[in-house]
Amino acid sequence: MGSLYRSVLKPVFFKMDPETVHERVTSLGKSLGKNRISRSAIHSLYHFEHPSLRSVVAGIEFLNPIGLGAGFDKNAQLYDILPDVGFGFAELGSITAEKCAGNPKPRLFRLPEDKSIIVNYGLMNDGCEVISSRLRGTVFRIPIGISVAKTNDKNLLETEAGIRDYVKAYRHMHPLGMYTTINVSCPNINDGQTFGHPHNLRKLLEALNLEKHSKPVFLKLKPDFSEKEIEEIIAIAESYTWVTGFIVSNLTTHREGLHRSVEELNSLSLKGGLSGLPTQKRSLDAIRFLHARTSKIIIGCGGVFNGKDAVEKIKAGASLVQIVTALIFEGPGVVSKINKEVVAILQEEGCENIDELKKKYH
């Protein structure tokens, strides 16, 4: 199936506008997920299970460590089909307090030679009230996390207004799903990631400290922090026991060292963060740095295309791994492919399961 996607479907998709393709794929996935027969068909094509992939993280049971990262399913529409594609978990959103149209189009640009996408969506979503109302009462078949972020609105640049916005989204979304992620690292918003900076992050967490925390909570960080900034963030997070851990990492704003020059990339889009391969080393370095300095749980994201990439994240300190860009370049079969490769690596390492691999390297 992976070969069919790469040789037949991908060449067609890559001649079309990236956002149009994403919208159509999302619509198809939503429709397939609503029908038991189509779910069974997808399950038979893509699903893969192996006992060595099972683990318990933050008190949640996972069939495998490969999850869908936030940013792909912005409006939380694909949760019915994702288990059959083979994901061990998925993170929906990011979802903001108010409905957000996002940044002007075009806002997605493919960089095939670098296995990357320039992403400048700007947190487009239907808002927490609409999405929470739609999800209320849903029984999820795999662990579902929900990412919340600040509405991308130039009228919310003032810190206190931004905090109130985060709190509203958190109150609506935290009761749903099995964990919540606080996204303080989207590079495509008006305020320039205000709450990713330690000083304002402390203010945000002080406000959220007054809320009820019934489930694990993660902070999503960017890969471009300095070591000093990461140390400050760790110190702040350690002050709050309800902060379970970190997701590392979001998009990178660095554009150096790619096949195209910075000038060529800027001619495509002056704004937007890069996904995929350009984030791989930065996120891996950040995971190692965090793991050496905190016992909080880390979920690794950024540049995972195969089992080796996933295992490198786990060896560096991650307990789970997320993918997004690999789906676009490799198709839905990449999930089972990665999981099969992880099983093979576990056997090569002489580990019976993911937990043994963690103990060996952590």
Short mmCIF file of the C-alpha atoms (twelve columns), coordinates in Angstrom:
data_MODEL
# 
_entry.id   MODEL 
# 
loop_
_atom_site.group_PDB 
_atom_site.id 
_atom_site.type_symbol 
_atom_site.label_atom_id 
_atom_site.label_alt_id 
_atom_site.label_comp_id 
_atom_site.label_asym_id 
_atom_site.label_seq_id 
_atom_site.Cartn_x 
_atom_site.Cartn_y 
_atom_site.Cartn_z 
_atom_site.pdbx_PDB_model_num 
ATOM 1   C CA . MET A 1   0.000   0.000  0.000  1 
ATOM 2   C CA . GLY A 2   2.888   2.354  0.703  1 
ATOM 3   C CA . SER A 3   4.300   1.710  -2.743 1 
ATOM 4   C CA . LEU A 4   0.886   2.362  -4.327 1 
ATOM 5   C CA . TYR A 5   0.615   5.685  -2.506 1 
ATOM 6   C CA . ARG A 6   4.121   6.821  -3.463 1 
ATOM 7   C CA . SER A 7   3.918   5.737  -7.119 1 
ATOM 8   C CA . VAL A 8   0.293   6.548  -7.978 1 
ATOM 9   C CA . LEU A 9   -1.487  8.809  -5.487 1 
ATOM 10  C CA . LYS A 10  1.342   11.013 -4.267 1 
ATOM 11  C CA . PRO A 11  2.363   12.254 -7.778 1 
ATOM 12  C CA . VAL A 12  -1.271  13.285 -8.355 1 
ATOM 13  C CA . PHE A 13  -1.630  14.907 -4.933 1 
ATOM 14  C CA . PHE A 14  1.653   16.781 -5.283 1 
ATOM 15  C CA . LYS A 15  0.392   18.477 -8.459 1 
ATOM 16  C CA . MET A 16  -2.515  19.924 -6.497 1 
ATOM 17  C CA . ASP A 17  -2.678  22.731 -3.949 1 
ATOM 18  C CA . PRO A 18  -1.516  21.284 -0.591 1 
ATOM 19  C CA . GLU A 19  -4.400  22.692 1.444  1 
ATOM 20  C CA . THR A 20  -6.983  21.427 -1.065 1 
ATOM 21  C CA . VAL A 21  -5.494  17.941 -0.814 1 
ATOM 22  C CA . HIS A 22  -5.530  18.104 2.978  1 
ATOM 23  C CA . GLU A 23  -9.167  19.186 3.047  1 
ATOM 24  C CA . ARG A 24  -10.208 16.368 0.716  1 
ATOM 25  C CA . VAL A 25  -8.219  13.732 2.594  1 
ATOM 26  C CA . THR A 26  -9.725  14.925 5.882  1 
ATOM 27  C CA . SER A 27  -13.237 14.793 4.412  1 
ATOM 28  C CA . LEU A 28  -12.604 11.270 3.089  1 
ATOM 29  C CA . GLY A 29  -11.150 10.105 6.394  1 
ATOM 30  C CA . LYS A 30  -14.117 11.523 8.281  1 
ATOM 31  C CA . SER A 31  -16.575 9.716  5.968  1 
ATOM 32  C CA . LEU A 32  -14.695 6.412  6.125  1 
ATOM 33  C CA . GLY A 33  -14.603 6.595  9.899  1 
ATOM 34  C CA . LYS A 34  -18.373 6.884  10.186 1 
ATOM 35  C CA . ASN A 35  -19.005 3.544  8.466  1 
ATOM 36  C CA . ARG A 36  -18.217 0.216  10.143 1 
ATOM 37  C CA . ILE A 37  -17.629 -1.578 6.827  1 
ATOM 38  C CA . SER A 38  -15.152 1.026  5.567  1 
ATOM 39  C CA . ARG A 39  -13.397 1.039  8.949  1 
ATOM 40  C CA . SER A 40  -13.011 -2.748 8.740  1 
ATOM 41  C CA . ALA A 41  -11.580 -2.451 5.231  1 
ATOM 42  C CA . ILE A 42  -9.043  0.174  6.316  1 
ATOM 43  C CA . HIS A 43  -8.223  -1.932 9.385  1 
ATOM 44  C CA . SER A 44  -7.452  -4.995 7.245  1 
ATOM 45  C CA . LEU A 45  -5.192  -2.929 4.979  1 
ATOM 46  C CA . TYR A 46  -3.237  -0.924 7.531  1 
ATOM 47  C CA . HIS A 47  -3.586  -2.103 11.123 1 
ATOM 48  C CA . PHE A 48  -0.640  -3.796 12.830 1 
ATOM 49  C CA . GLU A 49  -0.361  -4.997 16.410 1 
ATOM 50  C CA . HIS A 50  2.453   -6.615 18.358 1 
ATOM 51  C CA . PRO A 51  2.648   -7.188 22.121 1 
ATOM 52  C CA . SER A 52  6.150   -5.697 22.323 1 
ATOM 53  C CA . LEU A 53  4.760   -2.299 21.290 1 
ATOM 54  C CA . ARG A 54  2.398   -1.981 24.254 1 
ATOM 55  C CA . SER A 55  3.248   0.393  27.086 1 
ATOM 56  C CA . VAL A 56  1.714   2.432  29.893 1 
ATOM 57  C CA . VAL A 57  2.612   6.127  29.946 1 
ATOM 58  C CA . ALA A 58  1.152   8.639  32.438 1 
ATOM 59  C CA . GLY A 59  -1.255  5.928  33.541 1 
ATOM 60  C CA . ILE A 60  -2.634  5.491  30.011 1 
ATOM 61  C CA . GLU A 61  -2.368  2.214  28.079 1 
ATOM 62  C CA . PHE A 62  -1.023  2.477  24.520 1 
ATOM 63  C CA . LEU A 63  -1.151  -0.343 21.941 1 
ATOM 64  C CA . ASN A 64  1.869   1.183  20.226 1 
ATOM 65  C CA . PRO A 65  4.018   4.308  20.672 1 
ATOM 66  C CA . ILE A 66  3.229   5.988  17.336 1 
ATOM 67  C CA . GLY A 67  0.714   8.827  17.507 1 
ATOM 68  C CA . LEU A 68  -0.632  11.498 15.218 1 
ATOM 69  C CA . GLY A 69  0.707   14.904 16.210 1 
ATOM 70  C CA . ALA A 70  -1.414  18.027 16.540 1 
ATOM 71  C CA . GLY A 71  -1.795  20.145 13.423 1 
ATOM 72  C CA . PHE A 72  -3.093  17.441 11.093 1 
ATOM 73  C CA . ASP A 73  -6.632  17.066 12.459 1 
ATOM 74  C CA . LYS A 74  -7.297  20.680 13.411 1 
ATOM 75  C CA . ASN A 75  -11.051 20.351 13.901 1 
ATOM 76  C CA . ALA A 76  -11.072 16.923 15.544 1 
ATOM 77  C CA . GLN A 77  -12.801 15.009 12.744 1 
ATOM 78  C CA . LEU A 78  -10.650 11.909 12.193 1 
ATOM 79  C CA . TYR A 79  -10.756 10.126 15.553 1 
ATOM 80  C CA . ASP A 80  -13.028 7.352  14.198 1 
ATOM 81  C CA . ILE A 81  -10.638 6.247  11.428 1 
ATOM 82  C CA . LEU A 82  -7.234  6.800  13.078 1 
ATOM 83  C CA . PRO A 83  -7.269  3.553  15.145 1 
ATOM 84  C CA . ASP A 84  -7.817  1.530  11.963 1 
ATOM 85  C CA . VAL A 85  -4.918  3.251  10.203 1 
ATOM 86  C CA . GLY A 86  -2.810  1.861  13.061 1 
ATOM 87  C CA . PHE A 87  -2.113  4.803  15.348 1 
ATOM 88  C CA . GLY A 88  -1.509  4.030  19.008 1 
ATOM 89  C CA . PHE A 89  -2.837  7.455  19.976 1 
ATOM 90  C CA . ALA A 90  -3.658  10.806 18.404 1 
ATOM 91  C CA . GLU A 91  -3.612  14.470 19.351 1 
ATOM 92  C CA . LEU A 92  -6.367  16.685 17.955 1 
ATOM 93  C CA . GLY A 93  -6.234  20.432 17.355 1 
ATOM 94  C CA . SER A 94  -4.767  22.819 18.290 1 
ATOM 95  C CA . ILE A 95  -8.113  24.198 19.421 1 
ATOM 96  C CA . THR A 96  -8.502  27.809 20.470 1 
ATOM 97  C CA . ALA A 97  -11.050 29.662 22.603 1 
ATOM 98  C CA . GLU A 98  -12.616 31.411 19.608 1 
ATOM 99  C CA . LYS A 99  -13.155 30.332 16.047 1 
ATOM 100 C CA . CYS A 100 -10.089 31.212 14.013 1 
ATOM 101 C CA . ALA A 101 -9.882  31.574 10.226 1 
ATOM 102 C CA . GLY A 102 -6.106  31.338 10.329 1 
ATOM 103 C CA . ASN A 103 -3.633  33.201 8.159  1 
ATOM 104 C CA . PRO A 104 -4.341  34.254 4.558  1 
ATOM 105 C CA . LYS A 105 -3.911  31.614 1.837  1 
ATOM 106 C CA . PRO A 106 -1.721  30.165 0.455  1 
ATOM 107 C CA . ARG A 107 -0.341  28.854 3.741  1 
ATOM 108 C CA . LEU A 108 1.100   25.425 2.938  1 
ATOM 109 C CA . PHE A 109 4.138   24.840 0.732  1 
ATOM 110 C CA . ARG A 110 5.781   21.487 0.013  1 
ATOM 111 C CA . LEU A 111 9.567   21.037 0.055  1 
ATOM 112 C CA . PRO A 112 9.883   17.462 -1.307 1 
ATOM 113 C CA . GLU A 113 13.667  17.515 -1.510 1 
ATOM 114 C CA . ASP A 114 13.799  18.150 2.246  1 
ATOM 115 C CA . LYS A 115 10.774  16.047 3.245  1 
ATOM 116 C CA . SER A 116 9.284   19.163 4.736  1 
ATOM 117 C CA . ILE A 117 6.306   21.500 4.567  1 
ATOM 118 C CA . ILE A 118 6.279   25.238 5.216  1 
ATOM 119 C CA . VAL A 119 3.222   25.572 7.459  1 
ATOM 120 C CA . ASN A 120 1.564   28.925 8.030  1 
ATOM 121 C CA . TYR A 121 -2.019  27.904 8.918  1 
ATOM 122 C CA . GLY A 122 -2.140  30.205 11.935 1 
ATOM 123 C CA . LEU A 123 -4.219  27.874 14.140 1 
ATOM 124 C CA . MET A 124 -7.269  27.645 11.888 1 
ATOM 125 C CA . ASN A 125 -10.090 25.841 13.754 1 
ATOM 126 C CA . ASP A 126 -13.767 26.092 14.683 1 
ATOM 127 C CA . GLY A 127 -13.147 27.110 18.301 1 
ATOM 128 C CA . CYS A 128 -13.557 25.309 21.611 1 
ATOM 129 C CA . GLU A 129 -17.302 25.757 22.040 1 
ATOM 130 C CA . VAL A 130 -18.252 24.179 18.707 1 
ATOM 131 C CA . ILE A 131 -15.658 21.383 18.907 1 
ATOM 132 C CA . SER A 132 -16.269 20.494 22.562 1 
ATOM 133 C CA . SER A 133 -20.001 20.328 21.924 1 
ATOM 134 C CA . ARG A 134 -19.420 17.951 19.009 1 
ATOM 135 C CA . LEU A 135 -17.020 15.709 20.954 1 
ATOM 136 C CA . ARG A 136 -18.977 15.555 24.210 1 
ATOM 137 C CA . GLY A 137 -20.000 11.967 24.962 1 
ATOM 138 C CA . THR A 138 -17.723 10.468 22.314 1 
ATOM 139 C CA . VAL A 139 -16.090 7.153  23.204 1 
ATOM 140 C CA . PHE A 140 -12.606 7.119  21.695 1 
ATOM 141 C CA . ARG A 141 -11.078 3.786  20.620 1 
ATOM 142 C CA . ILE A 142 -7.478  4.890  21.213 1 
ATOM 143 C CA . PRO A 143 -6.035  7.429  23.666 1 
ATOM 144 C CA . ILE A 144 -6.884  10.892 22.372 1 
ATOM 145 C CA . GLY A 145 -5.066  14.017 23.470 1 
ATOM 146 C CA . ILE A 146 -6.398  17.496 22.800 1 
ATOM 147 C CA . SER A 147 -4.106  20.423 22.115 1 
ATOM 148 C CA . VAL A 148 -5.223  23.916 23.133 1 
ATOM 149 C CA . ALA A 149 -3.682  27.186 22.030 1 
ATOM 150 C CA . LYS A 150 -4.336  30.918 22.113 1 
ATOM 151 C CA . THR A 151 -6.647  32.304 19.437 1 
ATOM 152 C CA . ASN A 152 -4.637  33.889 16.644 1 
ATOM 153 C CA . ASP A 153 -6.139  37.357 16.953 1 
ATOM 154 C CA . LYS A 154 -4.322  40.692 16.844 1 
ATOM 155 C CA . ASN A 155 -6.716  41.912 19.549 1 
ATOM 156 C CA . LEU A 156 -5.286  39.338 21.997 1 
ATOM 157 C CA . LEU A 157 -1.701  40.560 22.032 1 
ATOM 158 C CA . GLU A 158 -1.989  41.815 25.608 1 
ATOM 159 C CA . THR A 159 -0.743  39.138 28.019 1 
ATOM 160 C CA . GLU A 160 -3.753  39.002 30.358 1 
ATOM 161 C CA . ALA A 161 -6.193  38.756 27.441 1 
ATOM 162 C CA . GLY A 162 -4.131  35.901 26.030 1 
ATOM 163 C CA . ILE A 163 -4.197  34.091 29.372 1 
ATOM 164 C CA . ARG A 164 -7.996  34.397 29.598 1 
ATOM 165 C CA . ASP A 165 -8.201  32.968 26.089 1 
ATOM 166 C CA . TYR A 166 -6.059  29.940 27.001 1 
ATOM 167 C CA . VAL A 167 -8.099  29.331 30.169 1 
ATOM 168 C CA . LYS A 168 -11.380 29.316 28.227 1 
ATOM 169 C CA . ALA A 169 -10.059 26.764 25.728 1 
ATOM 170 C CA . TYR A 170 -8.632  24.644 28.552 1 
ATOM 171 C CA . ARG A 171 -11.922 24.604 30.483 1 
ATOM 172 C CA . HIS A 172 -13.845 23.429 27.441 1 
ATOM 173 C CA . MET A 173 -11.381 20.830 26.179 1 
ATOM 174 C CA . HIS A 174 -9.689  19.351 29.264 1 
ATOM 175 C CA . PRO A 175 -12.703 17.205 30.272 1 
ATOM 176 C CA . LEU A 176 -12.509 15.507 26.853 1 
ATOM 177 C CA . GLY A 177 -9.870  13.054 25.688 1 
ATOM 178 C CA . MET A 178 -7.246  11.353 27.861 1 
ATOM 179 C CA . TYR A 179 -4.664  14.137 28.080 1 
ATOM 180 C CA . THR A 180 -4.394  17.838 27.291 1 
ATOM 181 C CA . THR A 181 -1.546  19.669 25.598 1 
ATOM 182 C CA . ILE A 182 -0.937  23.369 26.124 1 
ATOM 183 C CA . ASN A 183 0.572   24.592 22.881 1 
ATOM 184 C CA . VAL A 184 2.801   27.576 23.622 1 
ATOM 185 C CA . SER A 185 4.981   27.198 20.544 1 
ATOM 186 C CA . CYS A 186 3.043   27.811 17.325 1 
ATOM 187 C CA . PRO A 187 5.333   30.036 15.196 1 
ATOM 188 C CA . ASN A 188 2.517   31.271 12.946 1 
ATOM 189 C CA . ILE A 189 0.588   33.627 15.207 1 
ATOM 190 C CA . ASN A 190 0.430   37.387 15.721 1 
ATOM 191 C CA . ASP A 191 2.075   37.498 19.143 1 
ATOM 192 C CA . GLY A 192 5.331   35.800 18.174 1 
ATOM 193 C CA . GLN A 193 4.926   32.884 20.649 1 
ATOM 194 C CA . THR A 194 4.590   35.148 23.700 1 
ATOM 195 C CA . PHE A 195 3.699   32.291 26.031 1 
ATOM 196 C CA . GLY A 196 6.591   30.124 24.921 1 
ATOM 197 C CA . HIS A 197 8.921   32.556 26.660 1 
ATOM 198 C CA . PRO A 198 9.642   31.691 30.305 1 
ATOM 199 C CA . HIS A 199 8.354   34.915 31.874 1 
ATOM 200 C CA . ASN A 200 4.890   34.716 30.303 1 
ATOM 201 C CA . LEU A 201 4.774   30.929 30.547 1 
ATOM 202 C CA . ARG A 202 5.009   31.302 34.309 1 
ATOM 203 C CA . LYS A 203 2.051   33.722 34.273 1 
ATOM 204 C CA . LEU A 204 0.016   31.321 32.120 1 
ATOM 205 C CA . LEU A 205 0.711   28.334 34.359 1 
ATOM 206 C CA . GLU A 206 -0.115  30.413 37.453 1 
ATOM 207 C CA . ALA A 207 -3.554  31.079 35.953 1 
ATOM 208 C CA . LEU A 208 -4.075  27.467 34.881 1 
ATOM 209 C CA . ASN A 209 -3.002  26.317 38.338 1 
ATOM 210 C CA . LEU A 210 -6.421  27.487 39.552 1 
ATOM 211 C CA . GLU A 211 -8.190  25.081 37.169 1 
ATOM 212 C CA . LYS A 212 -9.075  21.426 37.759 1 
ATOM 213 C CA . HIS A 213 -6.539  19.004 36.298 1 
ATOM 214 C CA . SER A 214 -8.170  15.587 36.053 1 
ATOM 215 C CA . LYS A 215 -5.877  14.232 33.344 1 
ATOM 216 C CA . PRO A 216 -2.212  14.436 32.297 1 
ATOM 217 C CA . VAL A 217 -1.132  17.822 30.929 1 
ATOM 218 C CA . PHE A 218 1.769   18.412 28.535 1 
ATOM 219 C CA . LEU A 219 3.509   21.580 27.347 1 
ATOM 220 C CA . LYS A 220 4.377   21.690 23.651 1 
ATOM 221 C CA . LEU A 221 7.705   23.416 23.038 1 
ATOM 222 C CA . LYS A 222 9.458   24.749 19.959 1 
ATOM 223 C CA . PRO A 223 12.794  23.215 18.859 1 
ATOM 224 C CA . ASP A 224 14.530  26.586 18.620 1 
ATOM 225 C CA . PHE A 225 14.939  27.410 22.307 1 
ATOM 226 C CA . SER A 226 18.416  28.024 23.671 1 
ATOM 227 C CA . GLU A 227 19.610  25.678 26.416 1 
ATOM 228 C CA . LYS A 228 19.236  28.511 28.914 1 
ATOM 229 C CA . GLU A 229 15.590  29.012 27.917 1 
ATOM 230 C CA . ILE A 230 14.870  25.283 28.180 1 
ATOM 231 C CA . GLU A 231 16.408  25.205 31.664 1 
ATOM 232 C CA . GLU A 232 14.145  28.094 32.692 1 
ATOM 233 C CA . ILE A 233 11.087  26.310 31.282 1 
ATOM 234 C CA . ILE A 234 11.978  23.108 33.132 1 
ATOM 235 C CA . ALA A 235 12.329  25.053 36.391 1 
ATOM 236 C CA . ILE A 236 8.908   26.632 35.891 1 
ATOM 237 C CA . ALA A 237 7.231   23.331 34.974 1 
ATOM 238 C CA . GLU A 238 8.750   21.574 37.981 1 
ATOM 239 C CA . SER A 239 6.777   23.990 40.182 1 
ATOM 240 C CA . TYR A 240 3.506   22.421 39.043 1 
ATOM 241 C CA . THR A 241 2.902   18.755 39.766 1 
ATOM 242 C CA . TRP A 242 -0.048  18.697 37.360 1 
ATOM 243 C CA . VAL A 243 2.315   19.385 34.432 1 
ATOM 244 C CA . THR A 244 3.003   15.815 33.391 1 
ATOM 245 C CA . GLY A 245 5.600   16.490 30.738 1 
ATOM 246 C CA . PHE A 246 6.594   18.005 27.414 1 
ATOM 247 C CA . ILE A 247 5.972   17.461 23.719 1 
ATOM 248 C CA . VAL A 248 9.148   18.191 21.799 1 
ATOM 249 C CA . SER A 249 8.863   19.708 19.354 1 
ATOM 250 C CA . ASN A 250 6.788   22.040 17.215 1 
ATOM 251 C CA . LEU A 251 7.791   23.556 13.864 1 
ATOM 252 C CA . THR A 252 11.170  25.225 13.413 1 
ATOM 253 C CA . THR A 253 11.612  28.755 12.064 1 
ATOM 254 C CA . HIS A 254 15.221  28.097 10.987 1 
ATOM 255 C CA . ARG A 255 15.587  27.939 7.202  1 
ATOM 256 C CA . GLU A 256 19.301  27.386 6.810  1 
ATOM 257 C CA . GLY A 257 20.964  24.216 5.496  1 
ATOM 258 C CA . LEU A 258 18.166  23.071 3.188  1 
ATOM 259 C CA . HIS A 259 18.319  22.230 -0.516 1 
ATOM 260 C CA . ARG A 260 16.799  25.596 -1.368 1 
ATOM 261 C CA . SER A 261 18.377  28.834 -0.260 1 
ATOM 262 C CA . VAL A 262 16.792  31.022 2.387  1 
ATOM 263 C CA . GLU A 263 15.973  33.507 -0.370 1 
ATOM 264 C CA . GLU A 264 14.130  30.829 -2.391 1 
ATOM 265 C CA . LEU A 265 12.175  29.730 0.671  1 
ATOM 266 C CA . ASN A 266 11.296  33.325 1.504  1 
ATOM 267 C CA . SER A 267 10.023  33.813 -2.041 1 
ATOM 268 C CA . LEU A 268 7.580   30.956 -1.413 1 
ATOM 269 C CA . SER A 269 6.495   32.353 1.953  1 
ATOM 270 C CA . LEU A 270 8.183   34.840 4.235  1 
ATOM 271 C CA . LYS A 271 6.304   33.374 7.186  1 
ATOM 272 C CA . GLY A 272 5.677   29.861 8.412  1 
ATOM 273 C CA . GLY A 273 7.469   27.144 10.341 1 
ATOM 274 C CA . LEU A 274 9.084   24.085 8.784  1 
ATOM 275 C CA . SER A 275 7.930   20.560 9.578  1 
ATOM 276 C CA . GLY A 276 9.487   17.168 8.956  1 
ATOM 277 C CA . LEU A 277 13.157  16.496 8.358  1 
ATOM 278 C CA . PRO A 278 14.445  20.022 9.193  1 
ATOM 279 C CA . THR A 279 13.103  19.556 12.740 1 
ATOM 280 C CA . GLN A 280 14.621  16.106 13.263 1 
ATOM 281 C CA . LYS A 281 18.007  16.924 14.787 1 
ATOM 282 C CA . ARG A 282 16.773  19.985 16.685 1 
ATOM 283 C CA . SER A 283 13.964  18.042 18.350 1 
ATOM 284 C CA . LEU A 284 16.267  15.117 19.121 1 
ATOM 285 C CA . ASP A 285 18.838  17.416 20.763 1 
ATOM 286 C CA . ALA A 286 16.086  19.109 22.782 1 
ATOM 287 C CA . ILE A 287 14.702  15.736 23.939 1 
ATOM 288 C CA . ARG A 288 18.153  14.661 25.161 1 
ATOM 289 C CA . PHE A 289 18.667  17.974 26.931 1 
ATOM 290 C CA . LEU A 290 15.270  17.829 28.649 1 
ATOM 291 C CA . HIS A 291 15.587  14.174 29.610 1 
ATOM 292 C CA . ALA A 292 18.913  14.814 31.337 1 
ATOM 293 C CA . ARG A 293 17.323  17.519 33.499 1 
ATOM 294 C CA . THR A 294 13.779  16.393 34.324 1 
ATOM 295 C CA . SER A 295 11.911  13.236 35.230 1 
ATOM 296 C CA . LYS A 296 8.750   14.508 33.555 1 
ATOM 297 C CA . ILE A 297 7.444   12.515 30.593 1 
ATOM 298 C CA . ILE A 298 8.545   13.483 27.079 1 
ATOM 299 C CA . ILE A 299 6.662   12.848 23.839 1 
ATOM 300 C CA . GLY A 300 8.932   13.164 20.812 1 
ATOM 301 C CA . CYS A 301 7.808   14.818 17.591 1 
ATOM 302 C CA . GLY A 302 9.657   16.097 14.555 1 
ATOM 303 C CA . GLY A 303 11.172  14.358 11.545 1 
ATOM 304 C CA . VAL A 304 10.032  10.793 12.253 1 
ATOM 305 C CA . PHE A 305 9.726   8.876  8.971  1 
ATOM 306 C CA . ASN A 306 10.734  5.322  9.905  1 
ATOM 307 C CA . GLY A 307 11.290  2.958  12.806 1 
ATOM 308 C CA . LYS A 308 14.897  4.055  13.284 1 
ATOM 309 C CA . ASP A 309 13.793  7.688  13.689 1 
ATOM 310 C CA . ALA A 310 11.170  6.648  16.243 1 
ATOM 311 C CA . VAL A 311 13.614  4.522  18.235 1 
ATOM 312 C CA . GLU A 312 16.170  7.360  18.260 1 
ATOM 313 C CA . LYS A 313 13.560  9.580  19.906 1 
ATOM 314 C CA . ILE A 314 12.838  6.873  22.500 1 
ATOM 315 C CA . LYS A 315 16.528  6.273  23.191 1 
ATOM 316 C CA . ALA A 316 16.976  10.039 23.658 1 
ATOM 317 C CA . GLY A 317 14.311  10.119 26.355 1 
ATOM 318 C CA . ALA A 318 10.876  10.078 24.728 1 
ATOM 319 C CA . SER A 319 8.210   7.666  25.953 1 
ATOM 320 C CA . LEU A 320 5.972   8.112  22.899 1 
ATOM 321 C CA . VAL A 321 6.459   9.471  19.392 1 
ATOM 322 C CA . GLN A 322 4.253   11.555 17.076 1 
ATOM 323 C CA . ILE A 323 4.251   11.908 13.295 1 
ATOM 324 C CA . VAL A 324 2.596   14.357 10.903 1 
ATOM 325 C CA . THR A 325 4.705   15.077 7.813  1 
ATOM 326 C CA . ALA A 326 5.487   11.380 7.232  1 
ATOM 327 C CA . LEU A 327 1.791   10.833 6.476  1 
ATOM 328 C CA . ILE A 328 1.966   13.374 3.659  1 
ATOM 329 C CA . PHE A 329 5.142   12.028 2.076  1 
ATOM 330 C CA . GLU A 330 4.675   8.300  2.726  1 
ATOM 331 C CA . GLY A 331 0.895   7.842  3.023  1 
ATOM 332 C CA . PRO A 332 -1.182  6.118  5.722  1 
ATOM 333 C CA . GLY A 333 0.786   2.882  5.423  1 
ATOM 334 C CA . VAL A 334 3.730   4.604  7.111  1 
ATOM 335 C CA . VAL A 335 2.174   4.025  10.559 1 
ATOM 336 C CA . SER A 336 2.260   0.221  10.380 1 
ATOM 337 C CA . LYS A 337 5.607   0.376  8.577  1 
ATOM 338 C CA . ILE A 338 7.150   2.344  11.449 1 
ATOM 339 C CA . ASN A 339 5.636   0.007  14.037 1 
ATOM 340 C CA . LYS A 340 6.933   -3.095 12.232 1 
ATOM 341 C CA . GLU A 341 10.399  -1.560 12.035 1 
ATOM 342 C CA . VAL A 342 10.283  -0.693 15.746 1 
ATOM 343 C CA . VAL A 343 9.464   -4.357 16.528 1 
ATOM 344 C CA . ALA A 344 12.457  -5.481 14.412 1 
ATOM 345 C CA . ILE A 345 14.761  -3.018 16.206 1 
ATOM 346 C CA . LEU A 346 13.496  -4.160 19.618 1 
ATOM 347 C CA . GLN A 347 14.405  -7.721 18.675 1 
ATOM 348 C CA . GLU A 348 17.852  -6.620 17.472 1 
ATOM 349 C CA . GLU A 349 18.370  -4.784 20.769 1 
ATOM 350 C CA . GLY A 350 17.316  -7.863 22.750 1 
ATOM 351 C CA . CYS A 351 14.373  -5.996 24.270 1 
ATOM 352 C CA . GLU A 352 11.017  -7.674 24.770 1 
ATOM 353 C CA . ASN A 353 9.095   -4.414 24.711 1 
ATOM 354 C CA . ILE A 354 9.225   -0.616 24.597 1 
ATOM 355 C CA . ASP A 355 9.640   -0.364 28.365 1 
ATOM 356 C CA . GLU A 356 12.794  -2.508 28.266 1 
ATOM 357 C CA . LEU A 357 14.223  -0.268 25.537 1 
ATOM 358 C CA . LYS A 358 13.547  2.797  27.699 1 
ATOM 359 C CA . LYS A 359 15.247  1.187  30.723 1 
ATOM 360 C CA . LYS A 360 18.247  0.216  28.589 1 
ATOM 361 C CA . TYR A 361 18.856  3.770  27.394 1 
ATOM 362 C CA . HIS A 362 17.199  5.973  30.016 1 
# 
